[in-house]
Amino acid sequence: MHIAIASDHTGVDRKAEVADALRAEGHTVDDLGTDTTTPVDYPDYSERLGLAIVEGRAERGVLICGSGVGASVAANKIPGIRAAVCHDSYSAHQGVEHDDMNILVLGARVIGSEVAKELARIFVAARYTGEARHVRRLVKVRAMEERYGMHLPAGSTGRAP
């Protein structure tokens, strides 16, 4: 799978560990930054990663900040992005299976290296079920994006090809 990964300055080390683990599993991983612990703003990296997903340059993404909350909030402002903070295995796979989650968000100050790597593996292995109840709910989510003026970039469906 083609995965994009990004973090703010608090997640640089965790990002490198997760990227290495996913590459070891045979995935292509694009690191979208940041690469130093010099303070940066998480919305910049949330946007960079979100656009990689909706523009089809990556199938899924992993986003890391201190708690995961700020990066998740910012990423979800991009139409077609379904990002969630997950610090347990159930949420990491269920978010994909039921909600077609396309970005896993992790808190570098909340979970350790081994948990982060395992959650990323679980997230990447999970598949959207496409069950009628889940499709119906996602149609409602997309309608909310449209109703409140959030439109997908031209040519994008919000799902990677």
Secondary structure, 3 states (H helix, E strand, C coil): CEEEEEECHHHHHHHHHHHHHHHHCCCEEEECCCCCCCCCCHHHHHHHHHHHHHCCCCCEEEEEECCCHHHHHHHCCCCCCCEEECCCHHHHHHHHHHHCCCEEEEECCCCCHHHHHHHHHHHHHCCCCCCHHHHHHHHHHHHHHHHCCCCCCCCCCCCCC
